[in-house]
Amino acid sequence: MQPIRFRKTLLSVMVSAVGLCQTALGAAPGTGVVESVAPGAPGNAPFWSYSGKTGIGTSYEQYNEDGQYGRSAATGPVSKVWFSLAQGIVTETMFGLIHEAQLRELQLVIQGPDFVDLEAQDTDSEIHYLSVDGEGRPNSLAYKIINRDKEGLYEIEKHVFTDPNTNSLMMRVNFRSTDPAIQAYVHVDPAIGNTGSGDTAFVDRQALYAQQDETTLVVKASQPLENATVGFVGTSDGLTDLKKDGKLDNQHTSTGSQQGNVALLARLPLTGTETTIDLVVGFGKSRKEADKAADKTLARGYAKVLAHYNGEGKAIGWQDYLQSLPALPAMYAQSTDNGKLLNVSAMVLKAQEDKSNAGALIASLSNPWGDTTSAEQSSTGYKAVWPRDFYQCAMALLALGDRQTPKVAFEYLKKVQVREDTPGNEGATGWFLQKTHVDGELEWMSVQLDQTAMPIMLGWKLWQAGILDDNQITDWYQNMLKPAAEFLVKGGQIKLGWNDWNITPPLTQQERWEEQWGYSPSTTAALIAGLTAASDIAEHAGDTNAAQTFLNTAKSYSDKVEASMFTRSGELGDGRYYLRITQNDDPNDGGTLSYSNGYAGLPESQILDAGFLELVRYGVRPATDPHIIDSLGELDSQVLPEHLKLKYTFTYPGVVGEFPGWRRYGNDGYGENQNTGGNWMTSEPGSDRGRVWPFFTGERGHYELALAKARLPEGVSALSDEQLMQLKNTYVKSMELFANEGMMLPEQVWDGVGDNSAHGFEKGEGTNSATPLAWTHAEYVKLVRSMTDQAVWDHYPIVPEKLAQ
């Protein structure tokens, strides 16, 4: 459904809201209201919402003594509701598991004498945080949204957060207008059970309900809602009715027994020029549970619920989480915004953890290009576990000084490791699944070897930090890490679901972009670091034979990196650089990569990426290695054709300087269409373009920090203030500028190439791919911690030490 605005001159008789439909059908049965069943099932095809989120939220909960979420923890009852904001409105709202959307969007519809407006389409929106500290840093994921009519006729202020004590979302609405003929409606588009179809809806006692099976959503208010109606989207719902002629001609109390894409609408009871009303969306596995949740929140009231959510007074909330991070205060000085984005990043990373499966850290609370992504069938989008993204998040939380979440996350990983009893598995074990639901349900099953190395690397880091003691790391070595390391040595025959593939490390079935098989510098860097860490752990555990095997294998992989992945006869620059990936161990044979994202494969020597910098990050190669240095010129080249070019620079009004960003790789097709500006995969194949990913700026910042340290004169151990300031003002500031107005960091930003008419993005602005991306926030946090320490946070000093033995 694409909302449209119309300022009508075609109505000869204007109808004020006071005179609209005197047959208010929203009351309970038996009160004189005529029952009416909405026609038009199943309604229009459903889609998800715009993915460029400007905010996300959920309550902060503490772990209990077992490292799980439960009411025995100091925070009490656990709320399992997450929400997102985009285009000035509430979008996908989850209840249950973190990927289980129940609400697609909730916004106000404004009806005047000659127009019908939707907030997301017809207002100018701004977003703020409801709670900030004395330095202006956000300290809670509670938001204030102000949406103003483009012609100045009305203003809507909304405060959005969840109730930490129950499963509900609260939204205070302040509606201001000097024209009494202007009325406001709340429009609710549910997606019960994580689909936009298969729902039913009804009205009872001035409340709006939607259900699928027994799962229920209810919308209640602090004052009785008026003219409540339900229907099927695009055929009989209230918004469709209003948009026809500005009148609510038909009201329905139920959608009946037929299921479909339903929507709910009710008028807000306005009083004078300004009205304040609290709307609550309650969720439950039954109507009784949903009613109880909404009623409990309304009874507690706005002030108490918000104070609890924030953590004010004796309540435990987001302010307490930030105060529990001992590394955070010292890191503020290495930001350029006085720590605002650091606070937000810390909360965003913690908020994207499931509460039924403690430690399950997801990639993003969004569905990429959601507004053109079908919601007919349940899907997780990015609300799922990838061990690679997961590792980035756990390491960032550790960088902040959170010693609990990374440990719980590490323990969770056992759930997504392939074992003999993994459903459907008939092949090799020890590797970690590509992508799963947070409860471990299998989704994607390709083998990405870096995702098997990173759990080992995380375990080693936790052991070195003292978070896992000697006995614990020994136990985890036997139960999880040794099988993973053995797989990195031997590989094996995969037989799981569709996947029937013989893995022979270091050749990987997929590299970190999940599209190509072969020998990858970034993947191999993780393998070498993982096996070296495994060797150290094995030695501690007394498993000397395995320790030697793991180290010998790491050395053999390291010895072959340049011979198998560094071309000396490439087509670009001086012909000497690391390839993104090669499908055999000869980087000079001109081999061709596979088809991906609508594009036929090009010669491997034409495709660059920055993955080779992971060799430096993890300690496999020094920052001054000539192969690394040789590859930077091609990576940063400004004379490459646009489809192969990686580096772009960005400028911002009122900000001095140019700020760098990089694409994933040459010929990347995972992004908006070059010819129309439309969403990915909505036009002809071969016309999409992957854009700049902000976390590459963080990766490059880590490398430049390592390079600057490596070039210090003998006897000098610290960078000068000038050197540090230059790094900070280039790489840290770039990432801060890539954040949107809600301080959410995106997966991709618009690079200025091609048509942009569909969205009108500014260059450097986040696109509709996935925002916030946890990996981007994690990379930012790690970069600032690295700058604070003047040492790369993800570095494994044991790697160069052991490789040199």
Buried (B, 14 or more C-beta within 10 A) or exposed (E): BEBEBBEEEEEEEEBBBEEBBEEBBBBEEEEEBEEBBBBBBBBBBBBBBBBBBBBBBBBBBBBBEEBBBBEEBEBBBBBBBBBBBBBBBBBBBBBBBBBBBBBBBBBBBBBBBBBBBBBBBBBEBBBBBBBBBEEEBBBBBBBBBBBBBEEEBBBBBBBBBBBBBBBBBBBBBBBBBEEEBBBBBBBBBBBBBBBBBBBBBBBBBBBBBBBBEEBBBBBBBBBBBBBBBBBBBBBBBBBBBBBEBBBBEBBBBBBBEBBBBBBBBBBBBBEEEEBBBBBBBBBBBEBEBBBBBBBBBBEBEBEBBBBBBBBBEEBBBBBBBBEBBEBBEEBBEBBBBEBBBBBBBBBBBBBBBBBBBBBBBBBBBBBBBBBBBBBBEEBBBBBBBBBBBBBBBBBBBBBBBBBBBBBBBBBBBBBBBBEEEBEEBEBBBBBBBBBBBBBBEBBBBBBBBBBBBBBBBBBBBBBBEEBBEEEBBBBBBEEBBBBBBBBBBBBBEBBBBEBEBEBEBBBBBBBBBBBBBBBBBBBBBBBBBBBBBBBBBBBBBEBEEBBEBBBEBBBEBBEBBBEBBBBEEBEBBEBBBBBBBBBEBEBBBBBBBEEBBBBEBBBBBBBBBBBBBBBBBBBBBBBEBEBBEBBBEBBBBEEBEEBBBBBBBBEBEEEEEEBBBBBBBBBBBBBBBBEBBBBBBBBEEEBBBBBBBBBBBBBBBBBBBBBBBEEEEEEEEEBEEEBBEBBBBBBBBBBBBBBBEBBBBBBBBBBBBBEBEBBEBBBBBBBBBBBBBBBBBBBBBBBBBBBBBBEBBBBBEBBBEBBEE
